[in-house]
Amino acid sequence: MRSLGTVLVLTQWFDPTADMVVEELNRRGVSVFRCDPGDLPQHLTFAAELGEGWAGSLRLDTGRALDLAEVGCAYYRRPTGFGYPTGLTEADQRWASRESLRGLGGVLQLIPCWLNHPAVIGRAEYKPIQLDAAHRVGLELPRTLITNDAERAATFAAELGGQVVYKSLSSSIVHGTDGEAPRILYSTPVSVGQLGRAGIRLATHLFQELVPKACELRVTYVDGHLFVARIDAGSDAGRTDWRADYQNLTYSVAELPPPVADAIGRLMDDLGLRFGALDLVVTPDGRHVFLEVNPNGQWGWIEDATGLPIAAAIADALTDQQERGDHD
């Protein structure tokens, strides 16, 4: 068996989901170095020099350091943006962030083993790309329109008898200004009248057919393994978007029909993802309709609710390739 390298965990310091993986790796005796790239420059120092290849290190302000040559695999979870001391103008902060992203981020991306590689995550987060891939592998999808044309959106809704929902194309969190609390954009039913608003022209919007639901499935994919949780909502808000009402959800372990499971495997291969959290609707007549895949989605609460061994599977994924010696 090969000697396992250190697993580099890139995430914010408060991340209970990452904690589950770190605890599992610690239980197995695997070396772990956890840091948040966003701590640069205040709590993280980085240096790399080009010789035969890039040789570099990360050092925390606690004194702990990591030689990047010791990294066997990197786990990209939820790092924050770079933070800067007061005194820098916003323009200077933006410039410094771009420089740090290209410097630190550029060297880290050369690590040969990732779950998932940041560039792969970035591509898969584009909804048009993942929906196109899902269609090509044979998954059933809702009718979907992306537009900033209010007239076209209203026509689309009319064709579907008004059974349309709006979904965000990027983050569902809208950050406030001047101390305002962030807002969360849940999937929202919209009417033909609302779709005639001039505000639609300001940005592209994603509208989808409202699919009737018997239940929803949260499928966590880890290196070819599928962990399927059924989600039943106990409120109207939860039935529209289960994220809107976690308190009235119930969970159970479920299975996918083999053709759907096979298609998901092909989808993840197509997108280059070793990990992903997929959302599907099961209709009253038993059809499985794909909604989206989050290439860096949450899963900790699913393991807590169902006992599905997701953390162990991720720990396997972070160490198995090292043992085989075949890095992506």
N, C-alpha and C positions, 0 to 999 in steps of 0.2 A: 504493500500500500504506500502511496506517495505521502510525504510529510505535508500536512495541510498548512497553507499559508493563512495569514490573518484575514478575517472577514472585515472589510471596511463598511461600516453602516453610516450612511449619509442621511441625517434627519435632524429635525429640531429636537431640543432637549426634552420637551414634554411631548411624548409620542407613545402612549400606552400600547399601541399596536406593534411598534418596533420593539418595545420592551419584551413582548412575548417571544420574538425571534431571538433577541439577545440572551434571554434567560435559557432558551432551548440550546443555543450554541454553547453557553457557559456550562450547561449540564453535560454536554458532550465533550467538554474540555477543549473546545475550539477557541483560539485567540480572536478577540474582537476589539476593534478600535472604532469607537463611535465619535463622530463629530458633526457639527453643522457648518457647512461651508459659509453660511451667512454670518458666522462669528468672525470672519476676516473683515477688518483688520484688528478688531478690539481684543479678541480672545483667541485668535488662531493665526499662526505664522506659517508661511509656506515658502519653500525654496526648491528650485529644480535647475539642473545644469545639463546641457546637451553634450554627450560624449559619443559613445557607441550607440546610445539611446538616451532618453531622458532619465536622469537619476535625481530623485527628490525626496522631500520629507514634509510631513505635517507636524506641527508642535502646538499643543494646547497651552494656555496660560497656567495650567496646573503643573506643567513640566513634562507631562507625558508626550512622547513623540512616536511617530511611525515612519519607518523607511518604506517608501512606496514599493520598493522591490520585494517587500515581504507580503504584499497583498496577494491573496489567492483569488478572491472574488469580492465584488462590491455590490452592496444592496442599496439601491436608490429609493429612498422612502419619501420623506417630506421635508427637505431642507428649506430654510427660509432665505429671503433675499439678503444681500449684504447690508450690514448696518454700519453707520458712520457716526463719529462723535459730532456734537453740536459745533457749529462754526463753519461747516462746509455749506456752500450754497447748494440749492437743488440741482443746478446744472453741473456743479463739480461732483456731487454724489452720483448723478447719472453716468458721468464720464468714468468715475472710479469703478462703478459697478460693471460697466462694459469691459473695462480693462481687466478687472479681476475675473470676470466670467471667461474671457478669452484666455487668460493666463492659467489660473488654477483649473478652470473647467477644461481647458484644452489638454492639459497634462493628465488630469484624472480620466478623461475619456479614452486614453491609451491603455488603461487597465484592460487586460484581455478577457476577463470574465465579469459579466454584469447580470443582475436581476433588477430591473431591466436597464439596458443601456439608455442614458438620457436622450440620445438622438432618436432612438426607436420609440421611446415614450412620446417625444415631441411630435413625431409624424403620426403616430396612432391616435393622438388626441384630436386630430382633425376629423370631425364627424363625417364629412363627405367621403374621406378616404376609407374609414372603417365601414360605413354603410355600403360603399361600392364593393369592398372585399366580402362583406357578409352576403351580399346578393350573388356574387360570383361563386361562392362555395355552396350556395343552395339554401341558405337560411331564409325563412319567410320574414318579410319586413312590412311595416305599415307604409301606406302611401305617404310620401314625403316631399315637401317643397321648401327650398331655400330661396328667399327673395327679399328685395327691398321695395318691391312694386305692390302697393296697397291694392290696386285693382286686381292684379293676378292672385294675390292672397285671398281676396274676397271670392273670386271665382272658384278657387280651390276649395274653400270652405263650403260654398254652395253645392259643388259637385258631390261633397261628402255629407250633405244634409246637415251641415253645421257641426258635425261631430269631429272637431279639430282641437288639438292642443298645441300650445306654444312651448318650446323648449330652448334653453340657452345653448349656444354653439360653443361657448368657452366655459369659463368658471360660472357656477351658479351663484357665487357670492359677489355682491356689489358693495364695495367698500365705501363708507360714508366719508364726508369731508367735515372739517371743523368740529370734530368730536362726535359726529353722528355715528350711530351704531350701524354695522354692516347689515345689508338686507340679503335674504336668500331668495333666489328665483326658482320656485318649484315649477314642475310641469303644470300648466294652467290652461283649462278649457277657454276657448275664445269664440266669440260670435262673429257672424258675417259683418255686423255693424262695427264691431271693434276693429276688424281688419281693414276698414276703410279709413282709418286714422292716418293723418299725414306723418305722424312720428315713425311709422314703419319705414319711411324712405331714409331715415337717418342711419340705418345699419341693416345688414342682412339678418334675417330672422329665419328660424327653422320651425316649420309647421308640419305636424303629422296627424294622420288619421287617428282618431280616438278608438283604440282597440278594446272591445269588451273583455272583461277580466273575470276568470274564475279565481285566479290567484296569480302571484308573481313569483319568479324564481331568481335568486341571487346565486350565480354560478362563479365560484372562485377557481380559476385555472392556475395550476402550478406545474410547469414542466410535463405536460401531458396528463396530469391527474385532475379530475373534475370533482369539486366539492359542491354539492347542490343543496341549497336551502330553500324550502318553500316559505313564502311570506304571505300570511293572510291578514288583511287589514280589517279593523273593527270600526272604522269611521269613514265618512264620505271623503274627508281630506286625505286619509291614508289610502283609500282606493284609487284616488286620482294620482297621488305621488306618495309612496310610503314614507319618504323622508320627511313629510310634513307632519307626521303624527306617530313617532316612534313608540309612544306609551301605549298605543292601542294596536300593536302588532303582535302576532303569534308566529312562532317559527317551528319548522319540523324538517327532518332530513328527507330529501326526495331523490328521485332518479330521473335521468333524461332518456327518451327513446334513443336507441343506438344511432339512427340516422342524424339526429340533432347533435348528439355528442360527437360524432365523427365530423360533422360540418364545423363545429366549434374548434376542434383540433386543427382543421385545415385553415380556418380563419386566423387562429393565433400564429400558425406557421407563416401564413401570408403576410401578417403584420410584423413578424419577427419578434413576437412577444413570448417570453417565458412565464410571465405572470400577467393576470388580468382579472378584473371583476366585471362579470357580464350580467346584464339585466334582461330578462325575458318575461313575456306575458303568456300565461296559459289561458286560452279562451274557453268559454263554456262548452264548446264542442271539441275541446282537446287539442287544438292547434297550438304550437309553440312559436311565438312571434318574437324575434330579436329586436331589442330596443337600442342597446349600446354596449360598448365595452370601455371600461375605465382602465387604462393601462397602469394606473397607480392607485387603484381604488382601495377603500377601507374594507377590512375583513375581520378585525379583532372581535367586534360585537357578534358576528356570525358564529365564530368559534365558541364564544362564551355562551351563546344561546342554544347551540346544537351539539357541542362537543366534537364537531368535525376537526380533525387534526391538521389544521392549515399551517400553524407555526412550525410543526415538525416537518411538513412537506417543504416549506420554504428553507428551513435549515438544511434539509437534504439537498435542495437545489443549489444552495450556496457552497456545498462541500462535495457533492457527487462529481461535478465536472473536474474539480481539482484532483480527486482520486483517479479519475479516468485519464486526466491530462488533455482533454479536448476542450479548449476554450473557444467561446464564440467571439 
